[in-house]
Amino acid sequence: MRADIEDVLTRHTAQTAETLRADTDHDRVFTAASARDYGLVDQVIERR
């Protein structure tokens, strides 16, 4: 299951499997901007 999740994330985030594995081995907390930079979200809405 982990390999499947890593495969999806590598395709969508442009991170390597090694980077994803290292980052998910630990509790990593993202700010909105760092999630965008990492590739987890497309954009951050600044104002509502």
N, C-alpha and C positions, 0 to 999 in steps of 0.2 A: 504494500500500500504506500509506504514511504517513497519508493522509487517512482510510483505513478504520480504522486503529488509533486515530487522534484521535477519530473518530466514536464508537467503542466507549467510549473513555475519557471523553468528554464526557457520554455517557449515564449512565455508572456512577459518576463521581466528582463530578459537578456543577461541574467546572472548565470554564472557557471554552476554546475551541480555541486562542485566542491564548496563554492561560496555559500550556496543555499544550505548545504549540510552543516557547515560551520555555524551559520547564523541560526539555524533551527535547533541545534544542539543546546543552545542557551536561550534563556528568555530575553528576546530582543524586543525592545519597545521602540516604535517609530512615531515621530511627530508626523503631522500631515505632510509637511514639505519633504521629510526624509523618505516617507513612503512613496511619494511621487518620484523622487530622485532614484529610488531603488527599483521602481517599475511596478509597484503594487497597485497604484491608482493612476488614472490618466491626468486628472487635474484636481486642484484644491480650490474650492469656492471660498473666496476671501470674505465676501459679504452675503448676507442672506437676503 
